[in-house]
Amino acid sequence: MQLVSDRSEPLPRVLVTGSSRGIGRAIALRLAASGWRVALHFAHDERAAAETLAALGPAASGCYRADLSDPEQAPRLWAAASADGPFDALVNNAGIYIPHGFLEGDEAAFLENYRSIMAVNLESPLRLMRAAAADFAAAGAGRIVNVASRVGFKGEANAATYAASKAALINFTRSLAVELAPKNVQLFGIAPGWVETAMARDGMGERLPEILASLPLGRMASPEDCANATEFFLRPESSYLSGVTLDINGASYFH
């Protein structure tokens, strides 16, 4: 779908995965405010997706359902969304956090946790990147922003698989930035620490005072903090930063 514009060329179009709520919703709204046509993606919460779609107003450029716990659905999502018009950018935001001690439970429980996290946090983003990068290379330009995590650099007890999935995503971002640079396809990442979202609240339990005490700025990041960084990476001014993953952690961790 192409929106009416008074420009000689259509506004740029972006797909944001996991954009019905939380960080993804904030990214979608921020990009819409910056002149992007935004295609939403959701897995299960149709009501939240509809609310975000309505909030986008005329900047909305489609809403697509896909369960990224099945990586086979990732290239199908890209194909379905691309059928409504070409993209200029992809934001891989969808992710899951399932804490699990490394020695906890039996082998079956460990493998279930591992496979679930890797499917959503790594394999599906990779499948989307392959599809998107092929189209961007053919078009002569394109940008990909991957939402990673502070634990991709730092590690975290009882979340080793989650941390590994984000570390891998960061290093794919770096390596593909090098490999795809000659094709003018640029990759970036953001690495939030604690962010005030439903997923974070589920993971923090009774740790809120401890968490806040560990943050020099005295607060968790907002989804909008993440959205602002993402929007910056989709501006022309950031083009020479390809390969960079930006920390968003309130001065709580440096590497």
BELQUIRA-V259150 format. One line per field, one symbol per residue. phi: phi as a letter, one per 30 degrees, with the letter a starting at -180 (. if undefined). psi: psi as a letter, one per 30 degrees, with the letter a starting at -180 (. if undefined). A space follows every 50 residues. Layout:
# BELQUIRA-V259150
phi = ???
psi = ???
This chain:
# BELQUIRA-V259150
phi = .cddbdddbdddbbccdhcdahdddddedddddcjcdcccbbcbdddddd ddedddidddbjbbcacddceddddddddddddckdccabcdceabbbda ddcdicdddddddedddddddbddeddddddddddddddjalbbccdcae ddcciadibddeddddddddddeddddddcedciccbbbbbdddbdbddd ddddhcdeedddddcediaddcededdddddddccedcedcejdccdbbi idabb
psi = kklklglfllllkkkjlhgflbeeeeeeeeeefggkkkklkleeieeeee eeeeffbffkhlkkkkjgfjfffefeeeeeeffglllflkjjeklljjkj kegkaaeeeeeeeeeeeeeefeeeeeeeeeeeeeeeeefgllkkkkjble ffeelkkgheeeeeeeeeeefeeeefeeefefghjkkllkikbkkileee eeffbggeeeeeffjefglllleeeeeeeeeefglefgeggkfkkkkigh gfkl.
